[in-house]
Amino acid sequence: NSLLKLLYAGILNASKKWTMPVQNWNLALSQLAIHFEGRLDGVLDI
């Protein structure tokens, strides 16, 4: 549990400094939509 909390805190800290857009996000999003078919429909305009 402490490792997960440390990882979560690190991600929160890094996300405050993140300024660049995520590369290949459309490709990753389409793969997630295929893998989790139907789960993203309510959240995304697919």
N, C-alpha and C positions, 0 to 999 in steps of 0.2 A: 504494500500500500504506500509506503513512504517513497518508493521509486516512482510510482505513478504520480504522486503529488509533486515530486521534484520535476518530472518530465512536463507535467501540466504547467507548473510555474515557469519553467524555461520557455515553453511555447508562448505563454502569455507575454513574457518579457520580450521575446524576439518579435512577436507580432506588433508590438508598439513601435519598433524601429523599422519594420518592413515597409519599403516604399516602392519596390519594383512589382509590376504585375506578374502573376504566375504564368510561366511559359507553358504552352500546349494545354491550357485549361480546357479548351473545347474538346480535345481528344480524350482527356481524362474524364470529363463529364459524360461524354457519349459512352465510354466504356462502363462507367458506373451505372448509367441508365440501362445498358444491356444486361449487366450483371444483376442489378436489383430491379428487375422489370416490374413496373407498376408502382413502386414505392416513391419515385420522384415525381410522378405525374401531378400530384397536388401542389408541389412546391415550385416546379419548373414549368415553363411553357413548352412542353414537348409535344 
